[in-house]
Amino acid sequence: MKNQKENSGCMADELLINEAFRAILKHTEDMMFIKNVDLVYVAASQPFAQMVGKDGVEQIIGHTDEEIF
């Protein structure tokens, strides 16, 4: 069983990875997105948003393909 210090380290690692991935999405020229298990967009890059005809990623986050296309 992990102790509290190990759990804190794992949580910190997850936060760092999350922040790094969001930075990549923000600055990439590639079309990228992430969906959750319910197939709802939880993250996307600006080039992907433009490809689907949206002005920004905030118009994609929280929506499904059916709602976007």
PDB file of N, CA, C and O in Angstrom:
ATOM      1  N   MET A   1       0.844  -1.179   0.000  1.00  0.00           N
ATOM      2  CA  MET A   1       0.000   0.000   0.000  1.00  0.00           C
ATOM      3  C   MET A   1       0.892   1.246   0.000  1.00  0.00           C
ATOM      4  O   MET A   1       1.868   1.324   0.746  1.00  0.00           O
ATOM      5  N   LYS A   2       0.540   2.218  -0.849  1.00  0.00           N
ATOM      6  CA  LYS A   2       1.344   3.429  -0.928  1.00  0.00           C
ATOM      7  C   LYS A   2       1.093   4.325   0.272  1.00  0.00           C
ATOM      8  O   LYS A   2      -0.022   4.422   0.786  1.00  0.00           O
ATOM      9  N   ASN A   3       2.155   4.968   0.697  1.00  0.00           N
ATOM     10  CA  ASN A   3       1.963   5.912   1.792  1.00  0.00           C
ATOM     11  C   ASN A   3       1.543   7.267   1.233  1.00  0.00           C
ATOM     12  O   ASN A   3       1.519   7.469   0.019  1.00  0.00           O
ATOM     13  N   GLN A   4       1.216   8.181   2.122  1.00  0.00           N
ATOM     14  CA  GLN A   4       0.694   9.483   1.711  1.00  0.00           C
ATOM     15  C   GLN A   4       1.706  10.262   0.876  1.00  0.00           C
ATOM     16  O   GLN A   4       1.328  10.955  -0.069  1.00  0.00           O
ATOM     17  N   LYS A   5       2.984  10.154   1.215  1.00  0.00           N
ATOM     18  CA  LYS A   5       4.023  10.871   0.472  1.00  0.00           C
ATOM     19  C   LYS A   5       4.099  10.370  -0.972  1.00  0.00           C
ATOM     20  O   LYS A   5       4.225  11.172  -1.897  1.00  0.00           O
ATOM     21  N   GLU A   6       4.023   9.057  -1.170  1.00  0.00           N
ATOM     22  CA  GLU A   6       4.048   8.498  -2.523  1.00  0.00           C
ATOM     23  C   GLU A   6       2.822   8.938  -3.311  1.00  0.00           C
ATOM     24  O   GLU A   6       2.938   9.274  -4.489  1.00  0.00           O
ATOM     25  N   ASN A   7       1.644   8.942  -2.679  1.00  0.00           N
ATOM     26  CA  ASN A   7       0.423   9.394  -3.345  1.00  0.00           C
ATOM     27  C   ASN A   7       0.531  10.853  -3.749  1.00  0.00           C
ATOM     28  O   ASN A   7       0.098  11.230  -4.838  1.00  0.00           O
ATOM     29  N   SER A   8       1.108  11.682  -2.875  1.00  0.00           N
ATOM     30  CA  SER A   8       1.289  13.095  -3.193  1.00  0.00           C
ATOM     31  C   SER A   8       2.205  13.261  -4.393  1.00  0.00           C
ATOM     32  O   SER A   8       1.971  14.114  -5.249  1.00  0.00           O
ATOM     33  N   GLY A   9       3.246  12.444  -4.454  1.00  0.00           N
ATOM     34  CA  GLY A   9       4.160  12.503  -5.588  1.00  0.00           C
ATOM     35  C   GLY A   9       3.477  12.119  -6.877  1.00  0.00           C
ATOM     36  O   GLY A   9       3.716  12.743  -7.911  1.00  0.00           O
ATOM     37  N   CYS A  10       2.626  11.102  -6.841  1.00  0.00           N
ATOM     38  CA  CYS A  10       1.879  10.684  -8.030  1.00  0.00           C
ATOM     39  C   CYS A  10       0.934  11.783  -8.489  1.00  0.00           C
ATOM     40  O   CYS A  10       0.809  12.049  -9.684  1.00  0.00           O
ATOM     41  N   MET A  11       0.271  12.419  -7.529  1.00  0.00           N
ATOM     42  CA  MET A  11      -0.649  13.500  -7.880  1.00  0.00           C
ATOM     43  C   MET A  11       0.105  14.672  -8.484  1.00  0.00           C
ATOM     44  O   MET A  11      -0.376  15.294  -9.431  1.00  0.00           O
ATOM     45  N   ALA A  12       1.270  14.980  -7.953  1.00  0.00           N
ATOM     46  CA  ALA A  12       2.078  16.068  -8.490  1.00  0.00           C
ATOM     47  C   ALA A  12       2.540  15.731  -9.903  1.00  0.00           C
ATOM     48  O   ALA A  12       2.549  16.597 -10.777  1.00  0.00           O
ATOM     49  N   ASP A  13       2.920  14.481 -10.129  1.00  0.00           N
ATOM     50  CA  ASP A  13       3.322  14.048 -11.466  1.00  0.00           C
ATOM     51  C   ASP A  13       2.177  14.186 -12.449  1.00  0.00           C
ATOM     52  O   ASP A  13       2.373  14.653 -13.572  1.00  0.00           O
ATOM     53  N   GLU A  14       0.979  13.782 -12.036  1.00  0.00           N
ATOM     54  CA  GLU A  14      -0.192  13.884 -12.906  1.00  0.00           C
ATOM     55  C   GLU A  14      -0.494  15.340 -13.247  1.00  0.00           C
ATOM     56  O   GLU A  14      -0.825  15.656 -14.390  1.00  0.00           O
ATOM     57  N   LEU A  15      -0.382  16.225 -12.260  1.00  0.00           N
ATOM     58  CA  LEU A  15      -0.609  17.648 -12.516  1.00  0.00           C
ATOM     59  C   LEU A  15       0.414  18.201 -13.490  1.00  0.00           C
ATOM     60  O   LEU A  15       0.063  18.973 -14.383  1.00  0.00           O
ATOM     61  N   LEU A  16       1.667  17.820 -13.334  1.00  0.00           N
ATOM     62  CA  LEU A  16       2.722  18.272 -14.226  1.00  0.00           C
ATOM     63  C   LEU A  16       2.478  17.788 -15.650  1.00  0.00           C
ATOM     64  O   LEU A  16       2.628  18.551 -16.604  1.00  0.00           O
ATOM     65  N   ILE A  17       2.108  16.533 -15.791  1.00  0.00           N
ATOM     66  CA  ILE A  17       1.815  15.979 -17.109  1.00  0.00           C
ATOM     67  C   ILE A  17       0.625  16.699 -17.729  1.00  0.00           C
ATOM     68  O   ILE A  17       0.654  17.037 -18.912  1.00  0.00           O
ATOM     69  N   ASN A  18      -0.415  16.936 -16.945  1.00  0.00           N
ATOM     70  CA  ASN A  18      -1.599  17.634 -17.428  1.00  0.00           C
ATOM     71  C   ASN A  18      -1.237  19.040 -17.919  1.00  0.00           C
ATOM     72  O   ASN A  18      -1.649  19.451 -19.003  1.00  0.00           O
ATOM     73  N   GLU A  19      -0.473  19.759 -17.121  1.00  0.00           N
ATOM     74  CA  GLU A  19      -0.057  21.109 -17.498  1.00  0.00           C
ATOM     75  C   GLU A  19       0.805  21.086 -18.759  1.00  0.00           C
ATOM     76  O   GLU A  19       0.641  21.933 -19.637  1.00  0.00           O
ATOM     77  N   ALA A  20       1.717  20.127 -18.852  1.00  0.00           N
ATOM     78  CA  ALA A  20       2.581  20.027 -20.025  1.00  0.00           C
ATOM     79  C   ALA A  20       1.762  19.719 -21.275  1.00  0.00           C
ATOM     80  O   ALA A  20       2.000  20.299 -22.334  1.00  0.00           O
ATOM     81  N   PHE A  21       0.810  18.817 -21.153  1.00  0.00           N
ATOM     82  CA  PHE A  21      -0.003  18.475 -22.310  1.00  0.00           C
ATOM     83  C   PHE A  21      -0.858  19.656 -22.742  1.00  0.00           C
ATOM     84  O   PHE A  21      -1.016  19.892 -23.939  1.00  0.00           O
ATOM     85  N   ARG A  22      -1.408  20.397 -21.797  1.00  0.00           N
ATOM     86  CA  ARG A  22      -2.210  21.581 -22.151  1.00  0.00           C
ATOM     87  C   ARG A  22      -1.342  22.634 -22.832  1.00  0.00           C
ATOM     88  O   ARG A  22      -1.813  23.329 -23.732  1.00  0.00           O
ATOM     89  N   ALA A  23      -0.084  22.763 -22.420  1.00  0.00           N
ATOM     90  CA  ALA A  23       0.827  23.694 -23.075  1.00  0.00           C
ATOM     91  C   ALA A  23       1.104  23.253 -24.515  1.00  0.00           C
ATOM     92  O   ALA A  23       1.165  24.079 -25.425  1.00  0.00           O
ATOM     93  N   ILE A  24       1.269  21.949 -24.707  1.00  0.00           N
ATOM     94  CA  ILE A  24       1.476  21.428 -26.066  1.00  0.00           C
ATOM     95  C   ILE A  24       0.252  21.732 -26.926  1.00  0.00           C
ATOM     96  O   ILE A  24       0.389  22.210 -28.052  1.00  0.00           O
ATOM     97  N   LEU A  25      -0.948  21.456 -26.400  1.00  0.00           N
ATOM     98  CA  LEU A  25      -2.172  21.728 -27.163  1.00  0.00           C
ATOM     99  C   LEU A  25      -2.293  23.208 -27.518  1.00  0.00           C
ATOM    100  O   LEU A  25      -2.739  23.556 -28.611  1.00  0.00           O
ATOM    101  N   LYS A  26      -1.901  24.058 -26.604  1.00  0.00           N
ATOM    102  CA  LYS A  26      -2.025  25.505 -26.823  1.00  0.00           C
ATOM    103  C   LYS A  26      -1.078  26.007 -27.914  1.00  0.00           C
ATOM    104  O   LYS A  26      -1.402  26.954 -28.630  1.00  0.00           O
ATOM    105  N   HIS A  27       0.084  25.379 -28.040  1.00  0.00           N
ATOM    106  CA  HIS A  27       1.108  25.912 -28.938  1.00  0.00           C
ATOM    107  C   HIS A  27       1.355  25.086 -30.205  1.00  0.00           C
ATOM    108  O   HIS A  27       2.147  25.493 -31.055  1.00  0.00           O
ATOM    109  N   THR A  28       0.700  23.950 -30.342  1.00  0.00           N
ATOM    110  CA  THR A  28       0.955  23.103 -31.497  1.00  0.00           C
ATOM    111  C   THR A  28       0.285  23.637 -32.760  1.00  0.00           C
ATOM    112  O   THR A  28      -0.732  24.328 -32.699  1.00  0.00           O
ATOM    113  N   GLU A  29       0.864  23.310 -33.880  1.00  0.00           N
ATOM    114  CA  GLU A  29       0.247  23.608 -35.173  1.00  0.00           C
ATOM    115  C   GLU A  29      -0.504  22.385 -35.697  1.00  0.00           C
ATOM    116  O   GLU A  29      -1.092  22.422 -36.778  1.00  0.00           O
ATOM    117  N   ASP A  30      -0.477  21.305 -34.918  1.00  0.00           N
ATOM    118  CA  ASP A  30      -1.126  20.058 -35.313  1.00  0.00           C
ATOM    119  C   ASP A  30      -2.554  19.996 -34.780  1.00  0.00           C
ATOM    120  O   ASP A  30      -2.901  20.637 -33.788  1.00  0.00           O
ATOM    121  N   MET A  31      -3.369  19.204 -35.473  1.00  0.00           N
ATOM    122  CA  MET A  31      -4.734  18.978 -35.021  1.00  0.00           C
ATOM    123  C   MET A  31      -4.707  17.856 -33.992  1.00  0.00           C
ATOM    124  O   MET A  31      -4.362  16.719 -34.313  1.00  0.00           O
ATOM    125  N   MET A  32      -5.072  18.180 -32.750  1.00  0.00           N
ATOM    126  CA  MET A  32      -5.052  17.205 -31.660  1.00  0.00           C
ATOM    127  C   MET A  32      -6.296  17.382 -30.812  1.00  0.00           C
ATOM    128  O   MET A  32      -6.830  18.484 -30.691  1.00  0.00           O
ATOM    129  N   PHE A  33      -6.751  16.284 -30.227  1.00  0.00           N
ATOM    130  CA  PHE A  33      -7.870  16.354 -29.301  1.00  0.00           C
ATOM    131  C   PHE A  33      -7.826  15.168 -28.354  1.00  0.00           C
ATOM    132  O   PHE A  33      -7.157  14.169 -28.616  1.00  0.00           O
ATOM    133  N   ILE A  34      -8.549  15.294 -27.247  1.00  0.00           N
ATOM    134  CA  ILE A  34      -8.711  14.210 -26.274  1.00  0.00           C
ATOM    135  C   ILE A  34     -10.195  14.115 -25.968  1.00  0.00           C
ATOM    136  O   ILE A  34     -10.872  15.126 -25.781  1.00  0.00           O
ATOM    137  N   LYS A  35     -10.693  12.874 -25.918  1.00  0.00           N
ATOM    138  CA  LYS A  35     -12.077  12.626 -25.524  1.00  0.00           C
ATOM    139  C   LYS A  35     -12.070  11.762 -24.269  1.00  0.00           C
ATOM    140  O   LYS A  35     -11.127  11.011 -24.022  1.00  0.00           O
ATOM    141  N   ASN A  36     -13.128  11.879 -23.485  1.00  0.00           N
ATOM    142  CA  ASN A  36     -13.249  11.013 -22.315  1.00  0.00           C
ATOM    143  C   ASN A  36     -13.945   9.707 -22.717  1.00  0.00           C
ATOM    144  O   ASN A  36     -14.215   9.486 -23.898  1.00  0.00           O
ATOM    145  N   VAL A  37     -14.228   8.857 -21.756  1.00  0.00           N
ATOM    146  CA  VAL A  37     -14.826   7.553 -22.060  1.00  0.00           C
ATOM    147  C   VAL A  37     -16.238   7.678 -22.624  1.00  0.00           C
ATOM    148  O   VAL A  37     -16.748   6.732 -23.224  1.00  0.00           O
ATOM    149  N   ASP A  38     -16.869   8.826 -22.439  1.00  0.00           N
ATOM    150  CA  ASP A  38     -18.202   9.072 -22.994  1.00  0.00           C
ATOM    151  C   ASP A  38     -18.131   9.736 -24.366  1.00  0.00           C
ATOM    152  O   ASP A  38     -19.146  10.171 -24.910  1.00  0.00           O
ATOM    153  N   LEU A  39     -16.915   9.811 -24.921  1.00  0.00           N
ATOM    154  CA  LEU A  39     -16.657  10.406 -26.236  1.00  0.00           C
ATOM    155  C   LEU A  39     -16.966  11.903 -26.282  1.00  0.00           C
ATOM    156  O   LEU A  39     -17.360  12.435 -27.321  1.00  0.00           O
ATOM    157  N   VAL A  40     -16.786  12.561 -25.163  1.00  0.00           N
ATOM    158  CA  VAL A  40     -16.941  14.007 -25.057  1.00  0.00           C
ATOM    159  C   VAL A  40     -15.549  14.625 -25.108  1.00  0.00           C
ATOM    160  O   VAL A  40     -14.631  14.158 -24.434  1.00  0.00           O
ATOM    161  N   TYR A  41     -15.397  15.676 -25.908  1.00  0.00           N
ATOM    162  CA  TYR A  41     -14.095  16.346 -26.003  1.00  0.00           C
ATOM    163  C   TYR A  41     -13.750  17.004 -24.665  1.00  0.00           C
ATOM    164  O   TYR A  41     -14.559  17.741 -24.101  1.00  0.00           O
ATOM    165  N   VAL A  42     -12.555  16.733 -24.167  1.00  0.00           N
ATOM    166  CA  VAL A  42     -12.082  17.349 -22.929  1.00  0.00           C
ATOM    167  C   VAL A  42     -10.900  18.278 -23.176  1.00  0.00           C
ATOM    168  O   VAL A  42     -10.540  19.071 -22.305  1.00  0.00           O
ATOM    169  N   ALA A  43     -10.296  18.185 -24.355  1.00  0.00           N
ATOM    170  CA  ALA A  43      -9.187  19.068 -24.728  1.00  0.00           C
ATOM    171  C   ALA A  43      -9.037  19.024 -26.243  1.00  0.00           C
ATOM    172  O   ALA A  43      -9.354  18.020 -26.881  1.00  0.00           O
ATOM    173  N   ALA A  44      -8.548  20.125 -26.810  1.00  0.00           N
ATOM    174  CA  ALA A  44      -8.330  20.183 -28.258  1.00  0.00           C
ATOM    175  C   ALA A  44      -7.368  21.312 -28.579  1.00  0.00           C
ATOM    176  O   ALA A  44      -7.203  22.251 -27.800  1.00  0.00           O
ATOM    177  N   SER A  45      -6.743  21.203 -29.730  1.00  0.00           N
ATOM    178  CA  SER A  45      -5.842  22.261 -30.193  1.00  0.00           C
ATOM    179  C   SER A  45      -6.622  23.247 -31.065  1.00  0.00           C
ATOM    180  O   SER A  45      -7.663  22.903 -31.625  1.00  0.00           O
ATOM    181  N   GLN A  46      -6.119  24.452 -31.172  1.00  0.00           N
ATOM    182  CA  GLN A  46      -6.751  25.488 -31.999  1.00  0.00           C
ATOM    183  C   GLN A  46      -6.835  25.058 -33.464  1.00  0.00           C
ATOM    184  O   GLN A  46      -7.870  25.283 -34.091  1.00  0.00           O
ATOM    185  N   PRO A  47      -5.787  24.447 -34.042  1.00  0.00           N
ATOM    186  CA  PRO A  47      -5.917  23.981 -35.423  1.00  0.00           C
ATOM    187  C   PRO A  47      -7.061  22.976 -35.612  1.00  0.00           C
ATOM    188  O   PRO A  47      -7.720  22.983 -36.652  1.00  0.00           O
ATOM    189  N   PHE A  48      -7.302  22.117 -34.620  1.00  0.00           N
ATOM    190  CA  PHE A  48      -8.430  21.195 -34.719  1.00  0.00           C
ATOM    191  C   PHE A  48      -9.736  21.973 -34.696  1.00  0.00           C
ATOM    192  O   PHE A  48     -10.643  21.689 -35.479  1.00  0.00           O
ATOM    193  N   ALA A  49      -9.838  22.947 -33.809  1.00  0.00           N
ATOM    194  CA  ALA A  49     -11.055  23.768 -33.734  1.00  0.00           C
ATOM    195  C   ALA A  49     -11.318  24.446 -35.076  1.00  0.00           C
ATOM    196  O   ALA A  49     -12.457  24.473 -35.542  1.00  0.00           O
ATOM    197  N   GLN A  50     -10.292  24.984 -35.689  1.00  0.00           N
ATOM    198  CA  GLN A  50     -10.456  25.640 -36.982  1.00  0.00           C
ATOM    199  C   GLN A  50     -10.868  24.639 -38.059  1.00  0.00           C
ATOM    200  O   GLN A  50     -11.679  24.959 -38.928  1.00  0.00           O
ATOM    201  N   MET A  51     -10.314  23.435 -38.006  1.00  0.00           N
ATOM    202  CA  MET A  51     -10.646  22.411 -38.993  1.00  0.00           C
ATOM    203  C   MET A  51     -12.125  22.047 -38.942  1.00  0.00           C
ATOM    204  O   MET A  51     -12.725  21.751 -39.975  1.00  0.00           O
ATOM    205  N   VAL A  52     -12.716  22.065 -37.748  1.00  0.00           N
ATOM    206  CA  VAL A  52     -14.133  21.729 -37.628  1.00  0.00           C
ATOM    207  C   VAL A  52     -15.026  22.966 -37.719  1.00  0.00           C
ATOM    208  O   VAL A  52     -16.227  22.890 -37.458  1.00  0.00           O
ATOM    209  N   GLY A  53     -14.443  24.094 -38.087  1.00  0.00           N
ATOM    210  CA  GLY A  53     -15.227  25.296 -38.333  1.00  0.00           C
ATOM    211  C   GLY A  53     -15.603  26.098 -37.100  1.00  0.00           C
ATOM    212  O   GLY A  53     -16.575  26.852 -37.125  1.00  0.00           O
ATOM    213  N   LYS A  54     -14.847  25.944 -36.022  1.00  0.00           N
ATOM    214  CA  LYS A  54     -15.116  26.686 -34.792  1.00  0.00           C
ATOM    215  C   LYS A  54     -14.059  27.762 -34.589  1.00  0.00           C
ATOM    216  O   LYS A  54     -12.928  27.633 -35.057  1.00  0.00           O
ATOM    217  N   ASP A  55     -14.439  28.827 -33.886  1.00  0.00           N
ATOM    218  CA  ASP A  55     -13.507  29.922 -33.622  1.00  0.00           C
ATOM    219  C   ASP A  55     -12.501  29.593 -32.529  1.00  0.00           C
ATOM    220  O   ASP A  55     -11.382  30.106 -32.538  1.00  0.00           O
ATOM    221  N   GLY A  56     -12.893  28.740 -31.591  1.00  0.00           N
ATOM    222  CA  GLY A  56     -11.991  28.411 -30.492  1.00  0.00           C
ATOM    223  C   GLY A  56     -12.314  27.065 -29.885  1.00  0.00           C
ATOM    224  O   GLY A  56     -13.389  26.507 -30.107  1.00  0.00           O
ATOM    225  N   VAL A  57     -11.365  26.547 -29.111  1.00  0.00           N
ATOM    226  CA  VAL A  57     -11.528  25.226 -28.501  1.00  0.00           C
ATOM    227  C   VAL A  57     -12.665  25.204 -27.484  1.00  0.00           C
ATOM    228  O   VAL A  57     -13.240  24.148 -27.220  1.00  0.00           O
ATOM    229  N   GLU A  58     -12.993  26.363 -26.912  1.00  0.00           N
ATOM    230  CA  GLU A  58     -14.085  26.403 -25.947  1.00  0.00           C
ATOM    231  C   GLU A  58     -15.427  26.033 -26.584  1.00  0.00           C
ATOM    232  O   GLU A  58     -16.371  25.682 -25.876  1.00  0.00           O
ATOM    233  N   GLN A  59     -15.517  26.107 -27.903  1.00  0.00           N
ATOM    234  CA  GLN A  59     -16.736  25.701 -28.613  1.00  0.00           C
ATOM    235  C   GLN A  59     -16.778  24.189 -28.855  1.00  0.00           C
ATOM    236  O   GLN A  59     -17.780  23.663 -29.340  1.00  0.00           O
ATOM    237  N   ILE A  60     -15.686  23.493 -28.515  1.00  0.00           N
ATOM    238  CA  ILE A  60     -15.592  22.042 -28.695  1.00  0.00           C
ATOM    239  C   ILE A  60     -15.667  21.316 -27.358  1.00  0.00           C
ATOM    240  O   ILE A  60     -16.349  20.299 -27.235  1.00  0.00           O
ATOM    241  N   ILE A  61     -14.967  21.838 -26.360  1.00  0.00           N
ATOM    242  CA  ILE A  61     -14.879  21.187 -25.055  1.00  0.00           C
ATOM    243  C   ILE A  61     -16.282  20.978 -24.474  1.00  0.00           C
ATOM    244  O   ILE A  61     -17.101  21.897 -24.435  1.00  0.00           O
ATOM    245  N   GLY A  62     -16.531  19.755 -24.027  1.00  0.00           N
ATOM    246  CA  GLY A  62     -17.815  19.431 -23.435  1.00  0.00           C
ATOM    247  C   GLY A  62     -18.853  18.952 -24.434  1.00  0.00           C
ATOM    248  O   GLY A  62     -20.002  18.701 -24.071  1.00  0.00           O
ATOM    249  N   HIS A  63     -18.448  18.824 -25.699  1.00  0.00           N
ATOM    250  CA  HIS A  63     -19.385  18.402 -26.753  1.00  0.00           C
ATOM    251  C   HIS A  63     -18.932  17.092 -27.381  1.00  0.00           C
ATOM    252  O   HIS A  63     -17.769  16.706 -27.270  1.00  0.00           O
ATOM    253  N   THR A  64     -19.855  16.422 -28.036  1.00  0.00           N
ATOM    254  CA  THR A  64     -19.567  15.181 -28.768  1.00  0.00           C
ATOM    255  C   THR A  64     -19.463  15.488 -30.250  1.00  0.00           C
ATOM    256  O   THR A  64     -19.783  16.593 -30.687  1.00  0.00           O
ATOM    257  N   ASP A  65     -19.012  14.502 -31.024  1.00  0.00           N
ATOM    258  CA  ASP A  65     -18.954  14.655 -32.486  1.00  0.00           C
ATOM    259  C   ASP A  65     -20.319  15.028 -33.044  1.00  0.00           C
ATOM    260  O   ASP A  65     -20.436  15.899 -33.907  1.00  0.00           O
ATOM    261  N   GLU A  66     -21.355  14.354 -32.538  1.00  0.00           N
ATOM    262  CA  GLU A  66     -22.702  14.588 -33.020  1.00  0.00           C
ATOM    263  C   GLU A  66     -23.111  16.055 -32.862  1.00  0.00           C
ATOM    264  O   GLU A  66     -23.818  16.603 -33.708  1.00  0.00           O
ATOM    265  N   GLU A  67     -22.667  16.681 -31.784  1.00  0.00           N
ATOM    266  CA  GLU A  67     -23.008  18.085 -31.534  1.00  0.00           C
ATOM    267  C   GLU A  67     -22.159  19.046 -32.366  1.00  0.00           C
ATOM    268  O   GLU A  67     -22.591  20.159 -32.665  1.00  0.00           O
ATOM    269  N   ILE A  68     -20.967  18.623 -32.735  1.00  0.00           N
ATOM    270  CA  ILE A  68     -20.043  19.498 -33.450  1.00  0.00           C
ATOM    271  C   ILE A  68     -20.198  19.399 -34.961  1.00  0.00           C
ATOM    272  O   ILE A  68     -20.161  20.411 -35.661  1.00  0.00           O
ATOM    273  N   PHE A  69     -20.373  18.185 -35.461  1.00  0.00           N
ATOM    274  CA  PHE A  69     -20.408  17.992 -36.905  1.00  0.00           C
ATOM    275  C   PHE A  69     -21.796  17.991 -37.424  1.00  0.00           C
ATOM    276  O   PHE A  69     -22.006  17.839 -38.627  1.00  0.00           O
TER     277      PHE A  69
END
